[in-house]
Amino acid sequence: MLELDCRDLPCPRPVIELARALPSVAVGETFAVVARDPAARYDVPAWCRMRGQEYVGEELADDGAPRYVVRRVS
């Protein structure tokens, strides 16, 4: 699974990186963005709704940073 390391990027960069990565992910596959920016908790699900993608949920990366998982549906 593709994982984007956006730990040190401020808002709105994690969502921008998510949008850039979308074309490289096959339909049906999941990918994740790891971001410490508190706004990412709200921005990633909102981006998914606006872009018609599935927000799978939030997990923790190995270092405890929030990891937001997305499934490409189109």
C-alpha positions as CSV (number, residue, x, y, z in Angstrom):
1,M,0.0,0.0,0.0
2,L,1.2,3.5,-0.9
3,E,1.9,5.6,2.2
4,L,2.5,9.3,1.9
5,D,4.8,10.7,4.6
6,C,3.4,14.2,5.4
7,R,4.3,14.2,9.1
8,D,6.0,17.6,8.9
9,L,3.8,19.3,6.4
10,P,1.3,22.0,7.4
11,C,-2.3,22.3,6.2
12,P,-3.3,22.1,3.4
13,R,-0.2,20.1,2.1
14,P,-1.3,16.6,3.3
15,V,-4.5,16.9,1.2
16,I,-2.5,18.3,-1.7
17,E,-0.1,15.3,-1.6
18,L,-3.1,13.0,-1.4
19,A,-4.6,14.5,-4.5
20,R,-1.3,14.2,-6.4
21,A,-0.9,10.5,-5.5
22,L,-4.5,9.5,-6.6
23,P,-3.6,8.9,-10.2
24,S,-0.8,6.4,-9.2
25,V,-3.3,4.2,-7.2
26,A,-5.4,1.7,-9.0
27,V,-9.1,1.7,-8.5
28,G,-10.0,-0.5,-5.5
29,E,-6.6,-0.1,-3.8
30,T,-6.0,1.7,-0.6
31,F,-3.4,4.3,0.2
32,A,-2.6,6.3,3.3
33,V,-1.3,9.7,4.3
34,V,0.5,10.0,7.6
35,A,0.2,13.6,9.0
36,R,0.6,15.2,12.4
37,D,-1.3,18.3,11.3
38,P,-4.5,18.3,13.4
39,A,-6.5,19.6,10.5
40,A,-5.8,16.4,8.5
41,R,-8.3,14.6,10.7
42,Y,-11.1,16.6,9.1
43,D,-9.5,17.5,5.8
44,V,-8.9,14.0,4.6
45,P,-12.5,12.7,5.1
46,A,-13.8,16.0,3.6
47,W,-11.5,15.6,0.5
48,C,-12.8,12.0,0.1
49,R,-16.4,13.2,0.1
50,M,-15.7,16.0,-2.4
51,R,-13.6,13.7,-4.7
52,G,-15.9,10.7,-4.5
53,Q,-13.3,8.5,-2.8
54,E,-13.9,6.2,0.2
55,Y,-12.5,7.3,3.6
56,V,-11.5,4.0,5.3
57,G,-10.5,5.5,8.6
58,E,-7.8,6.6,10.9
59,E,-5.0,4.3,12.2
60,L,-1.7,4.9,13.9
61,A,1.6,4.7,12.1
62,D,4.5,2.8,13.8
63,D,5.7,6.0,15.4
64,G,2.2,6.9,16.7
65,A,1.5,9.5,14.1
66,P,-2.1,9.6,12.7
67,R,-2.5,7.6,9.5
68,Y,-5.5,8.3,7.3
69,V,-6.5,5.5,4.9
70,V,-8.3,6.1,1.6
71,R,-9.7,3.6,-1.0
72,R,-9.7,4.8,-4.6
73,V,-13.2,4.1,-6.0
74,S,-13.0,5.9,-9.3
